[in-house]
Amino acid sequence: MLISAAQKLLCPRKKRLSPSTCLDVTVQIMAVDLGVKPALLYDSNAASPEQLQLYLNYLQECGVVTNSLRILSIDDNTFIFNPTTIESYLDDLIQSKSLLLIDVCPSRKQPVLVNFEKRTEDMIKTLSGFFMSELDKGSSVIVLGEELYHDWNLCTFFGILLGYPASYWFDQTKGFGNCLCMTPLVVCTVWVKWQILDINHRCCLYSFSVPEELWPEVQSHVQWWTEHLRERFNKQPVLTDLCFSRDTVTLPSVTL
């Protein structure tokens, strides 16, 4: 039923999602609903925010989703988020300043860690205030206008919204390139399982990377992040088998 509903409701131009992708989307939405992750970037196909809202309504009717999840549209990208989780998460981030920022400007010979700067703090505060204002209006689909994000680095913003422990930054006023070409990257991935009927579906919940040469400096912070993720995961009874993997990859080009 869930696969059939996803294929029907999330079907732009008659291009159906595969059964596996349908289950991935459902598990990701459940993780947002359960507070295991603050938001989901929907990129499985070109389904519109309105189509996503129809699928969220279906999941709520079925009891798969219990919270009133909302949709955020920004620069043709669509996020699904849990209002309660996102507000608490952004407040904690402002207070702790625990986000790691990695400067990957193409003018640099190699990536470097940078401090939690005021422009990043201001971006998070603006986003938090925007959420509070829009949520009070009761809209199910929220559109973040360009007048708010025109000077934000969306790569950094997306990393924040998705709950990553580290996020890339570059000076977008000088271009959108980076210095990650042929740079070994440590890719950290988080997996979960969802058992439904006779299906035991394994799904990637998080995936982010850190330059290998910076790994000794960020390892303790990533470990702290994984421990807090495990605490949130242990509070819910639906998803199981939380596991972490780490690989190193080197790519001829990296698009952020």
N, C-alpha and C positions, 0 to 999 in steps of 0.2 A: 504493500500500500504506500509506504514512504517513497520507494523508488518510482512508482507509477505517478504519484503526486508531484514529485520533483521534476520528472520528465515532462509532465503536462504543464505545470505552472512556471517552470524556469526554462522555457523553450522559445528563444527568439529565432524567428525565421526557420522554424521547423527543424532546428538542429538539436537533437535530443542528447542529454547527458548520458554517459555510460552508467550502469548500475553501481559500479565502484565509486564513481565520482559523486553520484547521488548520496551514497552513504557517507562519503567524506564530508560533504557539505552539511549533512545532518549532524554528524558528530561534532564538527567545528561549531555549529550553532548551539548545540547542547553544551559544549564547553564554555561558551560565552554565557549562556543561561545559568550555568552552575557556578559561575564566578572563577573558573579555572584560567580563563584568559579575558582580558578586558574588551577586546574587539576582534572581529574577523574581517579581513579584506576579501571581498568576493571577487574572484577572478577565474571562475570555472568556465564561464562563457559570457556573452554580452547581455545577460538578463538585466532588465531595467530595475530601478528601485521599487517601482510599483509591483513588478512581478515577484520580487523578493518579499515584499510585504504580504502578498497573497500566500506565499509559501509559509511565512512566519505565522499568519493567521491559521493556516491548516495545522501546523505543528502545535499551536496552542489549543485548538479544538480537540486534537488527539491526546493532549496531555503530555506530549513529548517535551514541550517548552512550557514553563510555569510562570516566568517573568514577562513583563511587558517590554520586550526588546524593541529598540529603535534602529532606524537606518540613517546613516550620514552619507550625503553625496558631496564630493569635493573633486573638482577638476576631472570629471568623468570617471571617478573612482567611487566605489560604493563599499561602505563599511556597515557591519551589523554590530551593535554594541549594547551592553547592559547598563542602563543609566546609573543604577546603584553602584556597580563595580567601578565604572569609569570615573565617577566623581571621587570616590574614595582613593582610587589609584592615582589620579592627578594631584589630589591634595597631598598624599604621601610623597609623591615625587617632588613637589615643590618644597616640602619640609626637609626631606632627606638629601635632596640633590644627588641622588644615587645613580643617575644615568651616566654611563660612560659615552663620551663623544669621541669619534675617531675622524680626524681631519685627513681627507684623501684628495685634497686639491691637486690637480695635475702638475702644478708648479713644484710640488714637493718630490724629492727623490724617493721618499718612503712615507707610509702613513705614520701619524703621530697622535698620541692621546692629547686632548685639550680639556681644559677645565669646564665645569658646568657654568657657562657664561650667562650674562644677564639677558641676552637676546633669546636664549633658549628658555630661560625662566619666564620671560615676558610672553613668549609664545604659548607656554603651558598655561599661564594665568589667563591669557586671552581666551584660549580654548575652553578652559574650565568655566569662565564667566559666560561664554557663548552657550555652552551646554545648559547651564542653569537657567539662562534666559529662555532658550528655545523649549526646554522640557516643560517649563511652566505653561507654555502655550498649548501643550498636549499634542503637538504634531507627531505623526508616526514616521514621516520622512523629513529629515532636516537637511537643508542645503547650506553649505558653508560658502559664502560669497567670496569672490576674488578680492574684494576690498579688505578682507581680513587676512587672507593668506598670501597676498601678492608678493610680500617680501620674506615669506617663510621658505626654508629649505624643506621641500615636501618629502625628501628621502629621510631626513631627520624626524619630521613630523610623523610619517608613517611608522617608523621604528618605535616612536614613543607610544602611538595609539595602539600598536600591536603588542605592547608590553615587553619588548626586547630589553635585555640588560645593557646592550650597547647599540649605538646607532651611528651611521656614517654621516659626515658633514662635508660640504664643499662650498666654495663661494660661487653661487649660481649666477651672480652678476657678471662673472667672468667666463661662464660656460658651464656645461654639464659633464665634462670629462672627469676622470679621476686617475690616480696613480696606482691602481690595483692590477694593471696589466702584468701578467706573469709573476704576480706576488702570491706566494703560498698563503692560503686561507684555511683557518681551522673552522670547519662547518659543524655547528652544534645542532642536533636534531632531537626533538622530544616526541615520543610515540605513546599512543594509548590504544586500548582495545575496547570495543563495544560488543557485548553479547546480546543478540536479539534472535529469538527462535533458534534455528540451527546455524545461524551465521555468527562467526566470530571475526568481526571486522577490525583490522589494524589501520590506524590513521595517524598521519603526521600532524601534530598539534602546533609545534613551533619549529622554525628552522632559521638560523641566523649565522653570520660568519664574523670572524675576527682575524685580522692579519696575524700569521703565525709568529712573526717577530715580536708582536705585542702580547702574545699569549701569557708569558710569565708575569706581566704586569696586570692582566685582567682576570687571570685564572681564579683568584680568590673571590673576586666580585661575581663571576659567573657561578661559582660554587654557592655563594650566598643566595643568588637568585634561584638556583635549582632547589635549594632547601626550602625557600619560601613558596615556590611552586608546589613542592611536595606537600607542604602543610595545607595549601588550598585544595589540592587534589584529594587529600585524605578526608576532607570534610564532606565529600559527596559520595553517594553509593552507586552511581550509574556507570561511570567509566572505570576501567580496570587496567592493571598491568602497565603502570607508568614506567617508561624506561628512557634512557638517554644514550645517545651515540655521538661519536666525534670522529670526523675524518678530515684529512687535509687534501685540498685540491689546488691546482694551479691552472689558471685559465688565460688564454691569449687576450681576452677582453672581458670586462665586467661592467654590466649596465646596472645603474642604480636608479 
